[in-house]
Amino acid sequence: MEKIIDFIVRNEYRQAQERLEKLIQTNAPKVIIQGQQKLVEELSEGKVKIGGDQELLQHTFETFEVKKGNGGKVYIQFDNGIKYFPNAKYGRFITR
């Protein structure tokens, strides 16, 4: 069993690292690459800003399911009823 926060940080880090590599390959503007590098560094240190009930991040889970909500936005629902919205209106958000 894994904590929700560990799952989120690991996956967000992987996605940020892949995006950084693509930005470098496509010769994106330097300021964009620097911003992405900063995000990758923060995630590698375990720093991630998530709104909502912070206590839920410490819960463990066994399975999760990727779903689409209203408006077609993707969210993750864990087996314990907790929902994580990586692309919510004002940033990352977690709720029950």
Number of C-alpha atoms within 10 A of each C-alpha: 8 12 14 18 17 14 14 19 18 13 12 18 21 15 12 18 19 12 16 21 14 13 16 13 9 9 10 12 10 11 9 13 18 12 11 18 17 13 18 22 14 14 21 16 10 15 12 16 10 18 15 13 11 14 9 17 19 12 14 17 16 11 11 14 10 12 12 11 11 6 6 8 12 16 19 18 20 18 13 13 11 17 20 25 19 18 12 14 8 9 11 15 19 21 16 12
